[in-house]
Amino acid sequence: MASALPINRQWVIVLNNGDVIIDWGDGVFQDVMSGTFLTAVDQTGSHPVQDDECSWLEKAGAIQGFDKFQVYVFDLPIRSKKSIE
């Protein structure tokens, strides 16, 4: 089984349009379902992920599981960083 990365639930956000994203800070966001990195996100009307939404993500195979404090996410691509050179 693939290992999952625990993410604090306050950083897993459901947007007004229903998309679930991770807020990595510094204006970097990642879609939980597709793994796509986003630089501009309209957070108007967004909220931290709730239990029913976590259950749906788990059934959809986007997360390994969740508890009161964490969402366990797997299979997300890693963001490539530009070198300083």
Secondary structure as GFF3:
##gff-version 3
##sequence-region A 1 85
A	DSSP	beta_strand	5	8	.	.	.	ID=ss1
A	DSSP	three_ten_helix	9	11	.	.	.	ID=ss2
A	DSSP	beta_strand	12	14	.	.	.	ID=ss3
A	DSSP	beta_strand	20	25	.	.	.	ID=ss4
A	DSSP	beta_strand	28	31	.	.	.	ID=ss5
A	DSSP	beta_strand	37	38	.	.	.	ID=ss6
A	DSSP	beta_strand	47	48	.	.	.	ID=ss7
A	DSSP	alpha_helix	51	59	.	.	.	ID=ss8
A	DSSP	beta_strand	63	66	.	.	.	ID=ss9
A	DSSP	beta_strand	70	73	.	.	.	ID=ss10
###
